[in-house]
Amino acid sequence: MKKKLGATKPASEPKSLEGDIASRIVDVEDLEDHVKMVLYGRSGTGKTTFAGSFPMPGLLIDCNDRGTGSVRGVKGLKVLPARTLADVKQAYWLLESGKHNFKTVILDTVSMLQDFAIREVLADNRREVEDGDLGGWGTMRKQDWGDVSSIMKAQLMNFRELPMNVVFIAQDRTSREDGSDEDGGISPEVGPRVMPSVASTMNAAVDWIGNTFVKEKVITTKVGVKKKERREIQYCMRIGPHSSYITKVRKPKAVEVPRYVVDPTYDKLIELVKGE
């Protein structure tokens, strides 16, 4: 018998979608509003301070960064000193289990987490190098870098999927040399200091990408016939489109955000995204 061409039915069809796919369809306004963010910048520019403004209780996983001094006064913030990749993995499983009351998790920094991954790959291959030489010339093979990339992507995406606010903190890195690229973009490009393949995956998976920096503002006042200058330090974060710095804010199309925010906090960015 000749078969009829065209669409074929599945071998079996469920009698009812109740309790399956249909029950998982929700209104977009009813989705849980958790922020996933990449935050990068030079040391001392306010990365950890800003992360501490996220909803509490929070867990800061200190990946050998030891930069928690700026958040000592944050109520509800707990710190886990992580010294190996195994520590970070165990922290993930705790959060994934749901047996906690944390609303925010902060990985400080993913740049140091990458060092943990490099150390694990070298250990698996029974090779050792000094900490200062991790990832240095001649210490890693192409396959080793591929293994590090796989580990990093898996860990970051695991944290990304947690039903809570997630902040990935990184040091900054400048890529490419000065000049314009073939697409007309301006070089160099500044972004998180992790492997390019890892940065690409991480940046695509989050809602916000912010770059912290310090700006010096000169305030001039007049005292009689003389002028007096006072220098004021401002802690800022780039969030709007920029030709050199990687930034990102997921928001309604009608909402416009500034290129940078002075004294940024979680609440300030939420208000900007909502157009308030």
N, C-alpha and C positions, 0 to 999 in steps of 0.2 A: 504494500500500500504506500502510495506517495504521500510524504509528509507535507503539511501545509506550512508555507513560509510565513514569517511574521513573529510577533511577540509570543513567548511561551509563558504559561503560568508556572509559578513555583511548585515544587513537588507537593507541598502542603501549605495551606493558608490557615493562620490562626482564626478561630471562630470569633474571637473578640480581642480588641487592642486594649481593653480596660485593664489598668494596672501595669501596662507595658509602655510602649512609646507614647501613646496618647496622654498618659498621666504625667509624663515628664515635660510636656510642652507647657511653658509658662509665658506670661506677658513679660515683655522686656523690662518694664518698670518694676517687676517683682524679683528680678535677679539680685542676688546678694552683691553688695557694692564693696568688694575688697579690692584694694589697690596693690598692684604688683609694680615695683619700681627698681630701676637701676640708678644708682647715685655715685658719681665719680668726681674726682678732683684732687688737687694737691693736698698734702698733709697740712692740717691747721686751717682749712678753709670752711669748716663747719659741717662736714658730712655726718659725723656721728651725732652731733647736736641736733641737726635737722631730723635724723631718723628717730631720735628720742621724743619728737613731738607727735609721733603716730599714736593711735589709740592704745591705751594700756588696759590690762597688763600686757607686757611684752617680754620676749626672750631675745637677748643679744648674744649671738654665738660669736665669741671673740676668737677668730682663727689666728692665734698667735700674733695679733696686732697690738694688743695691750694699749688701746686708745680709748679707754672707758672713763678717763678722768672728767671729760666734759659732760657726762650724763650721770654723775654720782647723785645729783639731787632729783632725778626723775623718779617720781613715785610709781610703783608698780612694775618697774623694769628689773628683770633678773638677768644675770650674766652667766653664761657657760664658757669657761676657758677651754677651748678646743685646741689640742696640740697635735692631733693626727686626723686623717680622713675618717678613721673608725669612729672618733668622737662625733664628727658631723653627721655620719650615717645614723648613729644611735639617737642623736637629737631629732633627726627627721622622723624616725620610727615612733618616738615619743609623741611628736606633734601629730603624726598621721593617725595614731591610735585614738585621738580625741580625748584622752584622759588628762586634760589640763584646762586652764581657763585663759590661755594667752589669746590675744586678739591680733598681735603683730609679732613677726619673727624677723630679725635683722642678721644678715651674714656679713661680718666685718673682719676681713675683706675677702672678696672672691679672688683677688690677686694672690693672697696668701693661701686660699683654698687650692689654687692651682699648684702651688708649691707642695702642698700635701699630696696631691695626685701624682706629681712628678716623683716625689720620694717613694710613693707606693709602687709605681711602675718600676723604678730602679731596684727596689727591694725584691720585687717579684722576679726580676732578672738577675738577682744576686750581685748587684753593683751598688757601690756606695760612692758618694761625692760629698764634699763639704757643702754646708748650707749656702755659702756665698757663690758656689759654682753650679747650683741647681739650674738645669736648663741651659748651661753654658755650652760654648762651642766644643764639640767632640764628646760631650757627656751623654747625648741622646741620639738615637737612631730615628729614622723616619717612622718606623713602626711604633717606636716608643711615643712619639708625639701623637700618633693616631690613637694610641691607647689612652693617653692623657686627655685628649679631646673627648673621647667616648665617656670616660669617667665624669668629666666636668659637665658635659651636656646632660647626662643621666641625673646627676645630683641636683643641678640647677632646675631642671624640669620637674623633678620630684617636689622640690620646695615650691616651685611655681604653681603646682596644682593643689597645694594645701588650701583649705577653706578659711583663709585669714589674710591679713595684710602681710606682704612679703617685701623686704627691702634688701637688695643686693648692693653692697658698698664696694667700690673698687678705687684703686689709685688711677691716675690718668696716664695716658700714653699718646705720643704724637707719632703718626704713621705717614709714610710717603715724604718726599722731599719738597722743598719750596718750589713754587711754580704752579701752573694750571695743568689739570689732567686732561685727557682726551675728550671728556664730556663737558669741559668748560667749568668744572668745579674748581674751587680754590683749595690748594694744598698749603700747608699740611692739614690733615684731619686729626682731630683730637677726640679720643674716646676712652672707654674703660681699658685698663691694662690687664688684658687676658689674651689668649690666643685668638687670632682673627676668626677662626671657625666657631669658637666658643662665644665670642662677642656677638657674632652675627645671630646665633641661635638665641642667646640671652636677650639681646636688644629687641628682637622680633616678638619675644614672648611676654613683654611687660607693657603696662599702660603708660608709665611715665619714665622718661630718662632725663635726669637733671645733672648739670655740671656746676659745681660750687667754685666760687672764686672770691677773693677779697679785693674790695675797691676802696681807694683812698679819696675822700672828698675834702676839698679845701673850703672852709667857711670863713668869709671875710666880714668882719664887723667894724663899724666906725666908732672910734672913741675920741670925741672932740674933732680935731683936724687930722688925727692919725688913724691909719687903718691897721687892724689887728687880724692876723690870720690864725685859724685853728684847724688842725687836721683831724678828720674823723674817719675811723675805719668802719666800713660797711661790709657785712657778710652777705653775699649775694648768690643766687642760683639762676643759671641760664635754663630756660624751659622752652622758649619760643624758637621758631626756625632760625638756624644759623648756618652760614656757609662753611665754617670750619669745625665747629663743635657739634658733636652728635647730641641731639636733644629730641624730645618727643612728649606729646601730651595727647592722649585720646580724649576727645571732647566732641560735643555737638558741632556741626559744621558752622552754625551761625555764631558760635562763641569765638571771640578773638582773645588771645593771651599775649602779655608783654614779652619782650625778648628775655628779660630777667626780672627777678623778684628780690627785693631787699629784705633781709631778716626773714627768710622763708620758713614757713611751718606747714604742717599737714593741713590744718584748717584753712590757711590762706590759699593753698593750691586747690583745695576742694571748692572753695568759693569761686575761684577763677574759672575752674572747669564748668561750674554750674552757671557761669555768667553773672554772678552776683557782685 
